[in-house]
Amino acid sequence: MIYPKTNAKGIDYKINLWISRFDELLNNQSNWGVDIYHKVYREYAGESGGIAPYTFLSVKDYKPVFLNDKVVGEIGFLLGTVRSNVSGSFSVPMDIIFSLNLDKIDDGSTQREDEKAIITAQNIISKYAEVLEVKTTIPEVFRGFNIERIKRKDMQPFLNFSISINLMYKNICNGL
C-alpha cells in the first residue's frame, strides 16, 4: 500500500516521486510488498512516550512508523529541520527509513539477508541522489525518538535501517 500526498506541492511533490520509485522498483519489480508512507513527523506521544515517529494517513488519522510485524515492511521519509537555499532551489537532509521483515522479502532464505536488503535500497536511491550515509541500528535510525516499543526489533527476521540524502526541490506550488 502506498500513501502519496494528493495535490502535492514543493517538497511533498518530490517525496511523492520517491514513493512512486520505490513502489515500482521494490513492490512491482522485486515483489517486496512494503507499505510506503509520506513524511515522518516528530510527535509528542504523551507523558512517558517522549517523541515518536508518526506519519499522516488521511483527514486526522496518523500512525506510528515503527516496524509492524503484520506487514512485510514500511518505508517513511524523515526530513531534517533546516532547509537551505541553494542557487534558487532548496536542500533538506532526508533519511529514508526502512523497517522490514526479512522473512517476507527473502524468498525463504535461511540466512539473515540484511546486506542484500540494504544494497537493494541503496542501489535504487543512488540512481536519483547521492547516498550520504547508511544507518543500521535502531538507536541511530530513530535518533531522537522514544524507541522503547521497538528496542528488541532488530534481530532476525527484523531489520531497521535508513539511508541519508540531501533532497533538492523547488519551493513553488506548481509541482516542479
matplotlib code that plots the C-alpha trace (Angstrom):
import matplotlib.pyplot as plt

x = [0.0, 1.3, 0.3, 1.3, 0.0, -2.7, -2.3, 1.4, 3.5, 7.2, 8.9, 5.7, 5.8, 9.4, 8.6, 5.7, 8.3, 10.3, 7.1, 6.5, 10.0, 10.0, 6.6, 7.7, 11.2, 10.5, 6.9, 6.2, 9.6, 11.0, 7.7, 8.6, 5.1, 6.1, 3.9, 5.3, 4.3, 5.0, 6.7, 7.5, 6.6, 8.2, 5.1, 4.8, 3.5, 2.2, 3.8, 6.0, 6.0, 8.5, 8.8, 7.6, 7.7, 4.2, 3.0, -0.2, -2.7, -5.8, -8.1, -6.9, -5.5, -1.9, 0.0, 3.4, 6.0, 7.8, 8.1, 4.7, 5.2, 1.8, 3.2, 6.2, 7.7, 7.4, 9.2, 8.9, 10.7, 12.1, 13.1, 15.7, 14.5, 16.6, 16.1, 18.9, 18.6, 21.0, 21.1, 17.3, 16.4, 16.2, 18.0, 17.0, 18.6, 16.3, 16.5, 14.6, 13.7, 13.2, 11.7, 11.5, 10.6, 13.3, 11.5, 8.8, 11.1, 13.9, 12.1, 12.7, 16.4, 17.7, 20.3, 19.9, 19.8, 20.3, 23.0, 21.0, 18.1, 20.4, 22.2, 18.9, 17.6, 20.9, 21.1, 17.6, 18.4, 21.8, 20.1, 18.4, 20.5, 23.9, 23.8, 25.5, 25.1, 23.6, 22.4, 21.9, 20.9, 17.6, 19.2, 20.8, 17.8, 15.4, 17.7, 15.7, 12.7, 11.4, 12.4, 11.1, 8.4, 10.9, 14.3, 14.2, 13.1, 16.5, 17.0, 16.0, 13.7, 13.5, 15.8, 15.7, 18.0, 17.9, 19.7, 20.5, 20.4, 20.1, 16.7, 16.7, 13.4, 11.9, 9.7, 6.9, 3.2, 3.2, 4.8, 8.2]
y = [0.0, 3.5, 6.7, 9.6, 13.1, 14.4, 17.8, 17.8, 20.9, 21.6, 19.1, 17.0, 16.6, 15.3, 12.8, 11.5, 10.9, 8.8, 6.9, 6.1, 5.0, 2.6, 1.3, 0.5, -0.9, -2.7, -3.6, -4.2, -5.4, -7.1, -8.2, -6.8, -5.6, -2.9, 0.0, 3.3, 6.4, 10.0, 12.3, 11.1, 13.7, 14.1, 13.9, 14.1, 10.7, 11.6, 11.9, 8.8, 8.4, 11.1, 11.9, 9.2, 9.0, 9.3, 9.6, 11.1, 8.8, 10.8, 13.5, 13.3, 9.8, 9.3, 6.1, 5.3, 4.1, 1.6, -1.9, -3.5, -7.3, -7.8, -6.3, -7.0, -3.7, 0.1, 3.0, 6.6, 9.9, 11.8, 15.4, 17.4, 20.5, 23.0, 23.7, 25.6, 27.8, 26.6, 28.6, 29.2, 25.7, 24.3, 21.4, 19.5, 16.4, 13.4, 10.0, 7.3, 4.8, 1.1, -1.2, -4.7, -8.3, -10.1, -13.4, -11.9, -10.4, -13.0, -15.9, -18.4, -17.8, -19.5, -16.7, -13.1, -11.2, -7.8, -6.6, -7.7, -5.5, -2.5, -2.8, -3.2, 0.0, 1.8, 1.0, 2.4, 5.6, 6.1, 6.3, 9.5, 11.1, 10.8, 8.5, 10.3, 7.8, 4.4, 3.9, 0.4, 0.3, 1.2, 3.9, 5.5, 5.1, 6.5, 9.0, 11.5, 9.2, 7.1, 3.5, 1.6, -0.2, -1.4, -1.8, -5.6, -5.5, -5.6, -9.3, -11.9, -11.5, -7.7, -5.1, -1.3, 1.0, 4.4, 6.0, 9.7, 12.0, 15.7, 16.3, 19.1, 20.7, 24.0, 25.7, 26.5, 25.4, 24.1, 20.8, 21.4]
z = [0.0, -0.8, 0.8, -1.5, -0.8, -3.1, -4.7, -3.5, -3.9, -3.4, -1.2, -0.9, -4.7, -4.6, -1.8, -4.0, -6.7, -4.3, -3.2, -6.9, -7.5, -4.5, -5.4, -8.9, -8.1, -4.8, -4.8, -8.5, -9.8, -6.7, -5.1, -1.7, -1.0, 1.6, 2.8, 1.7, 3.7, 3.1, 5.6, 9.1, 11.8, 15.2, 17.5, 21.3, 22.4, 25.9, 29.4, 29.3, 25.5, 24.6, 20.9, 18.4, 14.6, 13.1, 9.5, 8.2, 6.6, 6.0, 7.4, 11.1, 11.0, 11.9, 12.7, 14.2, 11.7, 13.9, 12.5, 12.2, 12.2, 10.5, 7.2, 5.0, 5.9, 6.0, 4.4, 5.5, 4.8, 7.7, 6.9, 8.6, 10.4, 8.4, 4.7, 2.9, -0.1, -2.8, -6.0, -6.2, -5.0, -1.6, 0.1, 3.1, 4.7, 4.4, 5.9, 4.1, 6.9, 6.1, 8.7, 7.2, 8.0, 6.1, 6.1, 4.0, 1.3, 1.1, -0.7, 2.1, 2.7, 5.8, 6.3, 7.5, 4.2, 5.8, 3.5, 0.4, 1.6, 2.3, -1.0, -2.9, -1.4, -1.8, -5.4, -6.1, -4.2, -5.8, -9.2, -8.1, -5.4, -3.7, -0.8, 2.1, 4.9, 5.9, 9.5, 10.7, 14.3, 15.9, 18.1, 15.0, 12.7, 15.2, 16.9, 19.0, 19.2, 22.0, 21.0, 24.0, 21.9, 19.3, 21.1, 20.6, 17.0, 15.2, 15.3, 12.7, 10.9, 11.5, 10.0, 10.5, 8.6, 7.0, 4.0, 4.1, 1.2, 0.6, -1.1, -3.6, -4.6, -5.8, -3.2, -5.6, -5.9, -9.4, -8.6, -10.1]

ax = plt.figure().add_subplot(projection="3d")
ax.plot(x, y, z, "-o")
ax.set_aspect("equal")
plt.show()
